[in-house]
Amino acid sequence: MSRHPVVLMVPAALCVLLASFCLGLALFANPRDADTFVLLGAAGALFFGCRAVTETRQAWRPFTAGLACRRALRHSAPLTRINLPKDDIR
């Protein structure tokens, strides 16, 4: 069984999660004058934010192609689903 196209977007979602955590760390440490944590949080938010954009740009075309393939498969006649493309098996 082939993987769902949403699997391609998981690294981008994890990068967004880590960027928001780092941004929260920086905002939480700012009023407490913990400058090291503010610097680390801001740098982490910037890095993971850039990685999220990069991962999303790389995965977007295969993601939309996979969704289009699944949409075409869903709208096709039931008897044409017999000859599904098989994944390579070692």
Secondary structure, DSSP 8 states (H G I E B T S, - for coil): ----GGGGGHHHHHHHHHHHHHHHHHHHHGGGT-HHHHHHHHHHHHHHHHHHHHHHHHHHHHHHHHHHHHHHHHHS-GGGGGG-------
